Amino acid sequence: MILIGMILLTMAIYYIYEKRCNCDIHIENTLCYNCGYEIKEDFHYCPQCKESLKKKCSGCGKTINIQWRHCPYCDKIDI
C-alpha cells in the first residue's frame, strides 16, 4: 500500500514539474523596436511596419540584429 502511495506521489510531482518546466521548448517572440509588433527572432523585416531588423556586419559579413553595436562573431564596432 505504501508503494502504491509513493508511486502516485511521484507521478503527481512529475506531472507538476513537467507542466512548469516546458520553457525549454517554448520559443519566445520579441517585439519590433519600431512599432511593437510581435516578431520572431529570425525575421529580417517586421511584417507590420516593414522596418529592417537585421544588418550585415561590415567586419565579417554575418547577419546580426540591427540594434547591436558590436558583432558577436568578430567584435567589430558597428554604429
N, CA and C atoms as an extended XYZ file, in Angstrom:
237
Properties=species:S:1:pos:R:3:atomname:S:1:resname:S:1:resid:I:1 pbc="F F F"
N         0.827       -1.200        0.000 N   MET     1
C         0.000        0.000        0.000 CA  MET     1
C         0.874        1.269        0.000 C   MET     1
N         1.948        1.201        0.778 N   ILE     2
C         2.859        2.351        0.828 CA  ILE     2
C         3.516        2.546       -0.540 C   ILE     2
N         3.847        1.452       -1.188 N   LEU     3
C         4.474        1.526       -2.507 CA  LEU     3
C         3.552        2.199       -3.525 C   LEU     3
N         2.280        1.870       -3.497 N   ILE     4
C         1.306        2.497       -4.402 CA  ILE     4
C         1.202        3.993       -4.113 C   ILE     4
N         1.188        4.371       -2.842 N   GLY     5
C         1.145        5.785       -2.459 CA  GLY     5
C         2.370        6.537       -2.945 C   GLY     5
N         3.548        5.912       -2.827 N   MET     6
C         4.787        6.552       -3.282 CA  MET     6
C         4.784        6.716       -4.802 C   MET     6
N         4.271        5.713       -5.504 N   ILE     7
C         4.202        5.803       -6.966 CA  ILE     7
C         3.258        6.924       -7.389 C   ILE     7
N         2.107        7.009       -6.749 N   LEU     8
C         1.155        8.078       -7.070 CA  LEU     8
C         1.733        9.453       -6.755 C   LEU     8
N         2.422        9.575       -5.619 N   LEU     9
C         3.048       10.846       -5.251 CA  LEU     9
C         4.123       11.226       -6.270 C   LEU     9
N         4.925       10.257       -6.672 N   THR    10
C         5.971       10.512       -7.666 CA  THR    10
C         5.370       10.951       -8.998 C   THR    10
N         4.307       10.294       -9.403 N   MET    11
C         3.646       10.673      -10.654 CA  MET    11
C         3.060       12.078      -10.569 C   MET    11
N         2.490       12.447       -9.428 N   ALA    12
C         1.927       13.788       -9.254 CA  ALA    12
C         3.024       14.842       -9.311 C   ALA    12
N         4.141       14.583       -8.631 N   ILE    13
C         5.263       15.533       -8.650 CA  ILE    13
C         5.817       15.663      -10.067 C   ILE    13
N         5.958       14.556      -10.764 N   TYR    14
C         6.452       14.582      -12.134 CA  TYR    14
C         5.525       15.392      -13.040 C   TYR    14
N         4.232       15.195      -12.903 N   TYR    15
C         3.253       15.919      -13.716 CA  TYR    15
C         3.334       17.424      -13.461 C   TYR    15
N         3.423       17.819      -12.194 N   ILE    16
C         3.523       19.243      -11.847 CA  ILE    16
C         4.822       19.827      -12.394 C   ILE    16
N         5.922       19.108      -12.249 N   TYR    17
C         7.214       19.586      -12.725 CA  TYR    17
C         7.207       19.739      -14.247 C   TYR    17
N         6.658       18.774      -14.964 N   GLU    18
C         6.596       18.843      -16.414 CA  GLU    18
C         5.772       20.028      -16.897 C   GLU    18
N         4.717       20.338      -16.180 N   LYS    19
C         3.862       21.456      -16.565 CA  LYS    19
C         4.597       22.790      -16.422 C   LYS    19
N         5.436       22.905      -15.413 N   ARG    20
C         6.166       24.154      -15.166 CA  ARG    20
C         7.430       24.271      -15.996 C   ARG    20
N         8.005       23.166      -16.363 N   CYS    21
C         9.337       23.190      -16.963 CA  CYS    21
C         9.333       22.929      -18.466 C   CYS    21
N         8.323       23.327      -19.171 N   ASN    22
C         8.350       23.188      -20.620 CA  ASN    22
C         8.871       24.455      -21.282 C   ASN    22
N         9.573       25.297      -20.507 N   CYS    23
C        10.099       26.559      -21.023 CA  CYS    23
C        11.230       26.338      -22.023 C   CYS    23
N        11.900       25.186      -21.976 N   ASP    24
C        12.968       24.915      -22.926 CA  ASP    24
C        12.434       24.757      -24.344 C   ASP    24
N        11.207       24.286      -24.465 N   ILE    25
C        10.608       24.038      -25.767 CA  ILE    25
C        10.032       25.321      -26.360 C   ILE    25
N         9.531       26.206      -25.521 N   HIS    26
C         8.853       27.420      -25.972 CA  HIS    26
C         9.859       28.409      -26.550 C   HIS    26
N         9.605       28.866      -27.742 N   ILE    27
C        10.427       29.897      -28.367 CA  ILE    27
C         9.738       31.232      -28.133 C   ILE    27
N        10.414       32.073      -27.401 N   GLU    28
C         9.803       33.345      -27.048 CA  GLU    28
C         9.944       34.343      -28.193 C   GLU    28
N         8.876       35.012      -28.503 N   ASN    29
C         8.896       36.040      -29.532 CA  ASN    29
C         9.288       37.373      -28.914 C   ASN    29
N         9.825       38.247      -29.727 N   THR    30
C        10.202       39.577      -29.279 CA  THR    30
C         9.316       40.596      -29.987 C   THR    30
N         9.535       41.843      -29.682 N   LEU    31
C         8.738       42.912      -30.278 CA  LEU    31
C         9.599       43.749      -31.210 C   LEU    31
N         8.994       44.219      -32.275 N   CYS    32
C         9.669       45.126      -33.197 CA  CYS    32
C        10.012       46.400      -32.437 C   CYS    32
N        11.252       46.852      -32.579 N   TYR    33
C        11.669       48.065      -31.876 CA  TYR    33
C        11.016       49.316      -32.453 C   TYR    33
N        10.477       49.238      -33.657 N   ASN    34
C         9.866       50.396      -34.299 CA  ASN    34
C         8.375       50.534      -33.976 C   ASN    34
N         7.612       49.424      -34.105 N   CYS    35
C         6.155       49.527      -33.945 CA  CYS    35
C         5.593       48.683      -32.802 C   CYS    35
N         6.403       47.796      -32.214 N   GLY    36
C         5.940       46.971      -31.108 CA  GLY    36
C         5.220       45.702      -31.524 C   GLY    36
N         5.182       45.401      -32.807 N   TYR    37
C         4.518       44.190      -33.310 CA  TYR    37
C         5.322       42.960      -32.888 C   TYR    37
N         4.647       41.876      -32.546 N   GLU    38
C         5.326       40.654      -32.122 CA  GLU    38
C         6.001       39.991      -33.317 C   GLU    38
N         7.306       39.768      -33.187 N   ILE    39
C         8.092       39.178      -34.273 CA  ILE    39
C         8.884       37.985      -33.745 C   ILE    39
N         9.299       37.129      -34.658 N   LYS    40
C        10.176       36.018      -34.302 CA  LYS    40
C        11.620       36.476      -34.440 C   LYS    40
N        12.504       35.815      -33.709 N   GLU    41
C        13.911       36.205      -33.673 CA  GLU    41
C        14.588       36.111      -35.042 C   GLU    41
N        14.118       35.231      -35.910 N   ASP    42
C        14.777       35.058      -37.201 CA  ASP    42
C        14.202       35.930      -38.315 C   ASP    42
N        13.253       36.797      -38.005 N   PHE    43
C        12.696       37.714      -39.012 CA  PHE    43
C        13.749       38.751      -39.411 C   PHE    43
N        13.836       39.046      -40.694 N   HIS    44
C        14.740       40.091      -41.187 CA  HIS    44
C        14.022       41.435      -41.315 C   HIS    44
N        12.704       41.398      -41.494 N   TYR    45
C        11.886       42.606      -41.590 CA  TYR    45
C        10.637       42.416      -40.752 C   TYR    45
N        10.112       43.497      -40.183 N   CYS    46
C         8.858       43.441      -39.436 CA  CYS    46
C         7.716       43.310      -40.440 C   CYS    46
N         6.825       42.323      -40.268 N   PRO    47
C         5.719       42.177      -41.215 CA  PRO    47
C         4.680       43.286      -41.096 C   PRO    47
N         4.681       44.012      -39.994 N   GLN    48
C         3.703       45.076      -39.774 CA  GLN    48
C         4.163       46.403      -40.396 C   GLN    48
N         5.360       46.857      -40.016 N   CYS    49
C         5.813       48.187      -40.460 CA  CYS    49
C         6.919       48.128      -41.518 C   CYS    49
N         7.380       46.925      -41.859 N   LYS    50
C         8.411       46.701      -42.885 CA  LYS    50
C         9.779       47.251      -42.498 C   LYS    50
N         9.996       47.532      -41.223 N   GLU    51
C        11.288       48.027      -40.739 CA  GLU    51
C        12.324       46.902      -40.790 C   GLU    51
N        13.543       47.227      -41.192 N   SER    52
C        14.618       46.244      -41.235 CA  SER    52
C        15.035       45.884      -39.811 C   SER    52
N        15.188       44.607      -39.534 N   LEU    53
C        15.544       44.137      -38.198 CA  LEU    53
C        16.951       43.553      -38.146 C   LEU    53
N        17.548       43.286      -39.293 N   LYS    54
C        18.881       42.684      -39.375 CA  LYS    54
C        19.759       43.519      -40.289 C   LYS    54
N        21.068       43.364      -40.107 N   LYS    55
C        22.040       44.020      -40.980 CA  LYS    55
C        23.251       43.106      -41.117 C   LYS    55
N        24.050       43.351      -42.133 N   LYS    56
C        25.290       42.604      -42.330 CA  LYS    56
C        26.407       43.329      -41.593 C   LYS    56
N        27.201       42.585      -40.852 N   CYS    57
C        28.355       43.163      -40.164 CA  CYS    57
C        29.379       43.589      -41.209 C   CYS    57
N        29.917       44.788      -41.058 N   SER    58
C        30.912       45.272      -42.019 CA  SER    58
C        32.264       44.600      -41.817 C   SER    58
N        32.441       43.937      -40.683 N   GLY    59
C        33.703       43.252      -40.422 CA  GLY    59
C        33.758       41.847      -40.996 C   GLY    59
N        32.734       41.036      -40.687 N   CYS    60
C        32.763       39.628      -41.104 CA  CYS    60
C        31.659       39.258      -42.081 C   CYS    60
N        30.657       40.131      -42.258 N   GLY    61
C        29.587       39.876      -43.212 CA  GLY    61
C        28.443       39.023      -42.697 C   GLY    61
N        28.496       38.622      -41.430 N   LYS    62
C        27.399       37.818      -40.873 CA  LYS    62
C        26.200       38.709      -40.583 C   LYS    62
N        25.005       38.121      -40.618 N   THR    63
C        23.772       38.849      -40.338 CA  THR    63
C        23.589       38.961      -38.831 C   THR    63
N        23.390       40.197      -38.354 N   ILE    64
C        23.212       40.446      -36.923 CA  ILE    64
C        22.013       41.366      -36.706 C   ILE    64
N        21.577       41.456      -35.472 N   ASN    65
C        20.484       42.345      -35.090 CA  ASN    65
C        20.886       43.784      -35.386 C   ASN    65
N        19.978       44.555      -35.942 N   ILE    66
C        20.291       45.925      -36.355 CA  ILE    66
C        20.592       46.845      -35.167 C   ILE    66
N        20.144       46.478      -33.965 N   GLN    67
C        20.370       47.316      -32.791 CA  GLN    67
C        21.687       47.019      -32.077 C   GLN    67
N        22.384       45.967      -32.447 N   TRP    68
C        23.642       45.617      -31.788 CA  TRP    68
C        24.746       46.557      -32.232 C   TRP    68
N        25.559       46.991      -31.289 N   ARG    69
C        26.690       47.869      -31.606 CA  ARG    69
C        27.954       47.073      -31.908 C   ARG    69
N        28.080       45.890      -31.313 N   HIS    70
C        29.240       45.025      -31.528 CA  HIS    70
C        28.778       43.725      -32.166 C   HIS    70
N        29.522       43.261      -33.134 N   CYS    71
C        29.235       41.963      -33.742 CA  CYS    71
C        29.684       40.871      -32.768 C   CYS    71
N        28.822       39.900      -32.436 N   PRO    72
C        29.228       38.840      -31.521 CA  PRO    72
C        30.177       37.824      -32.168 C   PRO    72
N        30.377       37.908      -33.465 N   TYR    73
C        31.239       36.965      -34.166 CA  TYR    73
C        32.668       37.488      -34.319 C   TYR    73
N        32.815       38.767      -34.641 N   CYS    74
C        34.166       39.307      -34.856 CA  CYS    74
C        34.480       40.502      -33.955 C   CYS    74
N        33.534       40.953      -33.151 N   ASP    75
C        33.675       42.068      -32.206 CA  ASP    75
C        33.926       43.412      -32.890 C   ASP    75
N        33.588       43.514      -34.160 N   LYS    76
C        33.691       44.797      -34.870 CA  LYS    76
C        32.637       45.748      -34.329 C   LYS    76
N        33.012       46.989      -34.113 N   ILE    77
C        32.069       48.001      -33.650 CA  ILE    77
C        31.334       48.552      -34.863 C   ILE    77
N        30.011       48.349      -34.890 N   ASP    78
C        29.149       48.842      -35.970 CA  ASP    78
C        28.152       49.822      -35.376 C   ASP    78
N        28.317       51.089      -35.660 N   ILE    79
C        27.376       52.084      -35.117 CA  ILE    79
C        26.601       52.697      -36.253 C   ILE    79
